[in-house]
Amino acid sequence: MKKRIVTLFFAAMMPILMIAQMTMNLEYRPRAEARYGYKMLPDSASKPNFGFSHRARLSTYYQNDWLKLGFGIQDVRVWGDENLVTNTGVYGSEASIDLSEGWVQMSFLKNSSLKIGRQFLVYDDQRFFSTRNWNQSSLFYDAILYQYSKEKFKLDAVVSLNLEKDTLYLNRYSAKKMKTLNLVHASYVFSPQFTASAIIIGSGYTKNDKSETIYMRGTYGVFLDYKKQGAVLWVSAYHQNGKNVKGRDVSAYNINVYGNRKFGKFTPGLGFSVISGDKTEAADTTSNPGKDNLFDLMYGNSHQQYGHLDQFSYMPKGTANGGLLDFYLSTEYQLSEKASLLADYHYFMLNQNIIDPRYNDFSIMVTEKSLGHEFDLGFRVILSKVVKLQGGYSFMFQDSTLEIIQGKKPGTTEFPQWGWLMLTVNPEIFSMK
């Protein structure tokens, strides 16, 4: 009887399997790093850090004519983080397995689909939404995504609402994490060379860990992308209003411009980014903080955009709420079809003057805005269809203002530098199409 049921089940499933597609991918990504100034300026008491980390990920995707499913698990760890050990061996570590993807997508009405679950979100210049793939853990979202696509027009709408645990009452959430993230993104392809898009984002944090009051921040912007005959030019501009995480009124902006041009094997580029900061005055701002003018980048890809040393990966701390001006040059030289050299230069400045944190006097300001010069060197080599090798070396010439922001005495920090080497192996181990 059981054999007959199994036979009938597979017989019923065969028509579905015959028209379905299924793929399974593996990724293993070990990385070695030597740190002496990564994220924090070194001084005479600092000691270099050398270590390895890895990401091991298994992803599976299923698709038929109207249904798609994605599922992925990953293990992210620093080598040697095991805590299950004895004098004679290492047996295991704390759980580091995580769900990188877990979603279902259903198509309907020809041009619409609904995607539900843990998924990656990437839009435009990745100022706000990115996979942040440099992080070994990467970045994903638990959300509901509606998509509409017809010819040259695309529309995405995302809603999310987060809880820390399954409870019967209350909707409290940690004030350190985003309670809700929602967006509408529309794009239109005017020509093969020119695409324009607009985005509206509503993001919210709870007032505190015990409150259900949500402070909402609105972000509105446009992205223009032009490509023609080896040249690229894009511009993005954004404005924010609403309330910040502490309930202060928000009025902030972000402007970005970048262009490059390919000359044979050499591709130089030039760009700048402006992140507004708090307009602090020489007065006691604790009693009357006024509006929050520091632009919130939310979950953007700061590592690729604001220097590989990640001195400004968290703008409130990295700039003491002063905002940032970033003028940069990018270069790429293609040695062959499978190998390239890269070199970027950044000149960083504060957008606004800040109060000098060394003194208990709100009338003393740091008037020098220059933060420093960063150089990011790198290479990438495609060893095979599924194997890629990358590496880099970054260093910085910091100015005294950056030292002051990080609580260092001017002139006491040493030469910040950081090197890395990473191997990525990403084969497709199963395919049914």
C-alpha positions as CSV (number, residue, x, y, z in Angstrom):
1,M,0.0,0.0,0.0
2,K,2.8,2.4,0.9
3,K,4.7,1.7,-2.3
4,R,1.5,2.4,-4.3
5,I,1.0,5.8,-2.5
6,V,4.7,6.7,-3.2
7,T,4.3,5.7,-6.8
8,L,1.1,7.7,-7.2
9,F,2.8,10.7,-5.5
10,F,5.7,10.8,-7.9
11,A,3.4,10.2,-10.8
12,A,1.4,13.2,-9.8
13,M,4.6,15.3,-9.3
14,M,6.2,14.4,-12.7
15,P,4.3,16.9,-14.8
16,I,5.3,19.7,-12.3
17,L,9.0,18.6,-12.3
18,M,9.1,18.3,-16.0
19,I,8.2,22.0,-16.5
20,A,10.2,23.3,-13.4
21,Q,13.7,24.6,-13.1
22,M,15.9,24.0,-10.1
23,T,19.5,25.0,-9.4
24,M,21.8,24.6,-6.4
25,N,24.9,26.7,-5.8
26,L,27.8,26.5,-3.4
27,E,30.0,29.3,-2.2
28,Y,33.1,29.1,-0.1
29,R,34.9,32.4,0.6
30,P,38.0,32.4,2.9
31,R,39.6,35.8,3.6
32,A,42.9,36.7,5.3
33,E,43.3,40.2,6.8
34,A,46.2,42.2,8.3
35,R,44.8,45.2,10.2
36,Y,46.6,48.2,11.7
37,G,44.2,51.1,11.3
38,Y,41.0,49.4,9.9
39,K,38.0,51.4,11.3
40,M,40.1,53.0,14.0
41,L,43.4,55.0,13.8
42,P,46.3,53.2,15.5
43,D,48.6,54.7,18.1
44,S,51.8,53.6,19.9
45,A,49.7,51.2,22.1
46,S,48.1,49.5,19.1
47,K,49.1,46.0,18.0
48,P,48.6,44.6,14.5
49,N,45.8,42.1,14.0
50,F,46.2,39.1,11.7
51,G,43.3,36.7,11.1
52,F,41.2,34.6,8.8
53,S,37.4,34.4,8.3
54,H,35.2,32.6,5.9
55,R,31.7,32.3,4.5
56,A,30.3,28.9,3.4
57,R,26.9,29.2,1.7
58,L,24.5,26.8,0.1
59,S,21.7,28.3,-2.0
60,T,18.8,26.5,-3.8
61,Y,16.3,28.0,-6.2
62,Y,13.2,26.5,-7.7
63,Q,11.0,27.9,-10.5
64,N,8.0,26.9,-12.6
65,D,5.8,29.0,-14.8
66,W,4.3,31.1,-11.9
67,L,6.1,30.1,-8.7
68,K,9.7,30.7,-7.5
69,L,11.3,29.6,-4.2
70,G,14.7,30.5,-2.8
71,F,16.5,29.0,0.2
72,G,20.0,29.6,1.5
73,I,22.0,28.8,4.6
74,Q,25.4,30.0,5.5
75,D,28.1,29.6,8.1
76,V,30.1,32.7,8.9
77,R,33.0,32.5,11.3
78,V,36.4,33.7,12.3
79,W,38.9,30.8,12.3
80,G,39.5,29.7,15.8
81,D,36.3,30.9,17.4
82,E,35.5,27.5,18.8
83,N,34.5,27.2,22.4
84,L,34.1,23.4,22.6
85,V,37.7,22.4,23.3
86,T,39.9,20.2,25.4
87,N,43.6,19.9,25.8
88,T,43.7,17.3,23.1
89,G,41.4,18.7,20.4
90,V,38.8,21.2,19.1
91,Y,35.3,19.9,18.7
92,G,33.0,22.8,17.7
93,S,31.9,26.3,18.2
94,E,28.9,28.4,19.0
95,A,26.2,28.2,16.4
96,S,27.0,30.3,13.3
97,I,24.6,28.8,10.8
98,D,22.2,31.4,9.5
99,L,19.4,31.7,7.0
100,S,20.7,33.9,4.2
101,E,17.6,33.5,2.0
102,G,14.1,32.0,2.5
103,W,11.4,33.3,0.3
104,V,8.6,32.4,-2.1
105,Q,7.6,34.5,-5.1
106,M,4.2,34.1,-6.9
107,S,3.5,35.7,-10.2
108,F,0.0,36.9,-11.2
109,L,-1.9,39.1,-13.6
110,K,0.9,38.8,-16.2
111,N,3.0,41.7,-14.9
112,S,2.8,41.4,-11.1
113,S,4.5,39.2,-8.5
114,L,4.6,39.0,-4.7
115,K,7.8,37.9,-2.9
116,I,7.5,37.0,0.8
117,G,10.3,36.2,3.2
118,R,14.1,36.8,3.8
119,Q,15.6,38.3,0.6
120,F,18.2,40.6,-0.7
121,L,17.3,44.2,-1.8
122,V,19.5,46.2,-4.1
123,Y,18.5,49.5,-5.7
124,D,20.3,52.2,-7.8
125,D,23.7,53.3,-6.5
126,Q,23.2,51.2,-3.3
127,R,23.3,54.2,-1.0
128,F,20.5,52.6,1.1
129,F,19.9,49.1,-0.1
130,S,22.7,46.7,-0.9
131,T,23.8,43.1,-0.3
132,R,26.9,44.6,1.4
133,N,28.7,41.7,0.1
134,W,32.1,42.7,1.6
135,N,30.7,41.6,4.9
136,Q,31.0,37.8,5.3
137,S,27.5,37.7,6.6
138,S,26.1,39.9,3.8
139,L,22.8,41.7,4.4
140,F,19.2,40.5,3.9
141,Y,15.7,41.7,4.8
142,D,12.6,40.0,6.1
143,A,9.9,41.7,4.0
144,I,7.1,41.5,1.5
145,L,8.0,42.7,-1.9
146,Y,5.4,43.5,-4.6
147,Q,6.8,44.0,-8.2
148,Y,5.2,45.2,-11.3
149,S,7.1,45.2,-14.6
150,K,5.8,46.1,-18.1
151,E,8.1,46.9,-21.0
152,K,10.3,49.8,-19.9
153,F,8.6,50.5,-16.5
154,K,9.3,48.8,-13.2
155,L,7.7,49.3,-9.8
156,D,8.7,47.8,-6.5
157,A,6.8,48.2,-3.1
158,V,8.3,46.8,0.1
159,V,6.7,46.5,3.6
160,S,8.2,45.1,6.7
161,L,7.5,44.9,10.5
162,N,9.9,43.4,12.9
163,L,9.5,41.6,16.3
164,E,12.2,40.2,18.6
165,K,10.1,37.3,19.8
166,D,6.8,35.6,19.4
167,T,4.5,37.1,22.0
168,L,0.7,37.3,22.6
169,Y,0.6,41.0,23.4
170,L,2.7,44.1,22.7
171,N,4.9,45.0,19.8
172,R,8.0,46.2,21.6
173,Y,11.3,46.2,19.8
174,S,14.9,47.1,20.5
175,A,15.5,50.8,19.8
176,K,18.9,49.9,18.4
177,K,17.3,48.0,15.5
178,M,14.9,49.2,12.8
179,K,11.3,48.4,13.6
180,T,9.9,48.9,10.1
181,L,11.4,49.6,6.7
182,N,9.1,50.3,3.7
183,L,9.7,51.7,0.2
184,V,8.3,52.4,-3.2
185,H,10.8,52.4,-6.1
186,A,9.9,53.2,-9.7
187,S,12.3,53.1,-12.7
188,Y,11.9,53.9,-16.4
189,V,14.2,53.1,-19.3
190,F,14.0,56.1,-21.6
191,S,16.6,54.7,-24.0
192,P,19.4,52.1,-24.0
193,Q,21.6,54.8,-22.7
194,F,19.4,56.6,-20.1
195,T,17.5,55.2,-17.1
196,A,15.8,57.3,-14.4
197,S,14.4,56.1,-11.1
198,A,12.7,57.5,-8.0
199,I,12.5,56.2,-4.4
200,I,10.4,56.9,-1.3
201,I,11.5,55.2,1.9
202,G,9.7,55.1,5.3
203,S,12.0,53.8,8.1
204,G,11.1,53.7,11.8
205,Y,12.7,53.0,15.2
206,T,10.8,52.6,18.5
207,K,11.1,55.4,21.1
208,N,12.8,53.0,23.5
209,D,13.0,49.3,24.3
210,K,9.7,49.5,26.3
211,S,7.7,51.8,24.0
212,E,5.5,51.0,21.0
213,T,5.8,54.6,19.7
214,I,7.6,54.5,16.4
215,Y,9.6,57.5,15.1
216,M,9.4,57.5,11.3
217,R,11.9,59.1,8.9
218,G,11.1,59.8,5.3
219,T,13.7,59.6,2.5
220,Y,13.0,60.8,-1.0
221,G,15.3,60.8,-4.0
222,V,16.1,60.3,-7.7
223,F,18.8,58.4,-9.5
224,L,19.8,59.2,-13.1
225,D,22.1,56.8,-15.0
226,Y,23.6,57.5,-18.5
227,K,25.9,55.2,-20.4
228,K,27.3,55.6,-23.9
229,Q,30.3,54.4,-25.8
230,G,32.5,53.4,-22.9
231,A,31.4,56.4,-20.7
232,V,29.3,56.3,-17.5
233,L,27.7,59.1,-15.7
234,W,25.2,58.9,-12.8
235,V,23.7,61.4,-10.4
236,S,21.7,60.8,-7.3
237,A,20.1,63.3,-4.8
238,Y,18.1,62.5,-1.7
239,H,16.3,64.5,1.1
240,Q,15.1,63.3,4.5
241,N,12.5,64.5,7.0
242,G,10.4,63.2,9.8
243,K,11.9,62.0,13.2
244,N,15.2,60.5,14.1
245,V,15.7,57.7,16.6
246,K,15.6,60.2,19.5
247,G,12.4,61.9,18.3
248,R,14.2,65.0,16.9
249,D,12.9,66.6,13.7
250,V,15.0,65.7,10.6
251,S,16.1,67.8,7.7
252,A,19.0,66.3,5.8
253,Y,20.3,65.7,2.3
254,N,22.7,63.6,0.3
255,I,24.1,64.4,-3.2
256,N,26.3,62.0,-5.3
257,V,27.9,62.4,-8.8
258,Y,30.2,59.9,-10.5
259,G,31.5,59.5,-14.0
260,N,34.1,57.4,-15.8
261,R,35.4,56.9,-19.3
262,K,37.1,53.8,-20.8
263,F,40.3,54.4,-22.8
264,G,41.4,51.0,-24.1
265,K,42.4,49.0,-21.1
266,F,42.4,52.0,-18.7
267,T,39.2,53.4,-17.0
268,P,39.6,56.5,-14.9
269,G,36.7,57.9,-12.9
270,L,35.9,61.0,-10.9
271,G,33.2,61.6,-8.3
272,F,32.0,63.3,-5.1
273,S,29.5,62.7,-2.4
274,V,28.0,65.2,0.1
275,I,26.4,64.0,3.3
276,S,24.8,66.8,5.3
277,G,25.7,67.1,9.0
278,D,24.4,68.8,12.1
279,K,24.7,72.6,12.0
280,T,26.3,72.9,15.4
281,E,26.8,76.3,16.9
282,A,29.1,77.5,19.6
283,A,26.5,77.1,22.3
284,D,25.1,74.5,24.7
285,T,23.3,72.2,22.2
286,T,22.2,69.7,24.8
287,S,19.4,72.0,26.0
288,N,18.2,72.9,22.6
289,P,19.4,70.3,20.1
290,G,17.3,71.7,17.2
291,K,16.9,69.7,14.0
292,D,18.9,66.6,13.1
293,N,20.7,67.5,9.9
294,L,22.9,64.4,9.7
295,F,21.8,62.2,6.7
296,D,21.1,58.6,7.6
297,L,22.5,56.1,5.1
298,M,20.6,53.2,6.7
299,Y,21.9,49.9,5.2
300,G,24.0,51.3,2.3
301,N,27.2,50.0,1.0
302,S,29.6,52.3,2.8
303,H,32.7,50.0,2.4
304,Q,32.7,50.5,-1.4
305,Q,31.7,54.1,-1.3
306,Y,33.5,55.8,1.5
307,G,36.9,54.1,1.6
308,H,37.9,50.5,2.2
309,L,39.4,51.4,5.6
310,D,35.8,51.9,6.8
311,Q,36.7,54.9,9.0
312,F,33.2,56.3,8.1
313,S,31.2,53.1,8.0
314,Y,29.0,54.6,10.8
315,M,28.6,58.3,10.1
316,P,27.4,59.6,13.5
317,K,30.5,58.2,15.2
318,G,32.9,58.6,12.2
319,T,32.2,62.3,11.7
320,A,30.9,63.3,15.2
321,N,27.6,64.1,13.4
322,G,29.3,66.6,11.2
323,G,28.5,64.9,7.9
324,L,31.0,64.2,5.2
325,L,32.4,65.5,1.9
326,D,34.1,62.8,-0.2
327,F,36.0,63.8,-3.3
328,Y,37.4,60.7,-5.0
329,L,39.3,59.3,-8.1
330,S,38.9,55.7,-9.3
331,T,41.1,53.9,-11.7
332,E,41.0,50.4,-13.2
333,Y,43.6,48.9,-15.6
334,Q,42.7,45.6,-17.4
335,L,45.8,43.5,-17.7
336,S,43.9,40.8,-19.6
337,E,40.4,39.5,-19.9
338,K,40.7,37.8,-16.5
339,A,42.9,40.2,-14.5
340,S,42.6,43.8,-13.4
341,L,44.4,46.3,-11.2
342,L,42.5,48.9,-9.3
343,A,43.4,52.1,-7.4
344,D,41.1,54.7,-5.7
345,Y,41.9,57.9,-3.9
346,H,39.6,59.7,-1.4
347,Y,39.9,63.2,0.1
348,F,37.6,63.4,3.2
349,M,36.3,66.6,4.8
350,L,33.6,67.4,7.4
351,N,30.5,68.9,6.0
352,Q,30.0,71.0,9.2
353,N,32.1,72.3,12.0
354,I,31.8,70.2,15.2
355,I,32.2,71.0,18.9
356,D,35.6,70.0,20.2
357,P,35.1,66.9,22.4
358,R,38.3,67.5,24.3
359,Y,36.8,70.4,26.3
360,N,33.7,70.6,28.5
361,D,32.9,73.9,26.8
362,F,30.3,74.1,24.0
363,S,31.8,77.3,22.8
364,I,35.0,75.7,21.5
365,M,34.7,74.4,18.0
366,V,36.9,72.3,15.7
367,T,37.2,74.6,12.7
368,E,39.5,72.5,10.6
369,K,37.3,70.3,8.4
370,S,39.9,68.2,6.6
371,L,39.9,64.6,7.8
372,G,42.5,63.0,5.6
373,H,43.6,61.2,2.3
374,E,42.9,57.5,1.7
375,F,44.4,55.3,-1.0
376,D,42.8,51.9,-1.8
377,L,44.8,49.6,-4.0
378,G,43.6,46.2,-5.3
379,F,43.5,43.5,-7.9
380,R,41.2,40.7,-9.1
381,V,41.9,37.6,-11.1
382,I,39.4,35.2,-12.6
383,L,41.2,31.8,-12.2
384,S,38.4,29.8,-13.7
385,K,34.7,30.0,-14.3
386,V,34.0,29.4,-10.7
387,V,37.1,30.6,-8.9
388,K,38.1,34.3,-8.3
389,L,41.0,35.7,-6.4
390,Q,41.0,39.3,-5.0
391,G,43.2,41.3,-2.8
392,G,44.1,44.8,-1.7
393,Y,46.1,47.2,0.4
394,S,44.7,50.5,1.9
395,F,46.5,53.2,3.8
396,M,45.6,56.7,4.9
397,F,47.3,60.1,5.8
398,Q,45.0,61.3,8.5
399,D,44.5,64.9,9.7
400,S,44.3,66.1,13.3
401,T,40.5,66.6,13.1
402,L,40.0,62.8,12.5
403,E,42.3,62.1,15.5
404,I,40.2,64.4,17.7
405,I,37.0,62.8,16.6
406,Q,38.4,59.4,17.6
407,G,39.5,60.6,21.0
408,K,43.2,60.7,20.1
409,K,45.7,63.5,20.9
410,P,46.7,65.2,17.6
411,G,50.0,64.0,16.3
412,T,50.0,60.7,18.3
413,T,48.4,58.4,15.8
414,E,50.5,56.2,13.5
415,F,50.3,55.2,9.9
416,P,46.9,53.3,9.3
417,Q,47.1,50.5,6.9
418,W,45.2,47.3,6.1
419,G,45.8,44.4,3.6
420,W,43.6,41.5,2.6
421,L,43.4,38.5,0.3
422,M,40.2,36.6,-0.6
423,L,39.4,33.5,-2.6
424,T,35.8,33.0,-3.9
425,V,34.7,29.6,-5.1
426,N,31.1,29.6,-6.4
427,P,30.2,26.5,-8.5
428,E,26.7,25.4,-9.6
429,I,26.5,21.9,-8.2
430,F,23.1,20.9,-9.5
431,S,20.9,22.2,-12.3
432,M,17.6,20.9,-13.7
433,K,16.3,23.1,-16.6
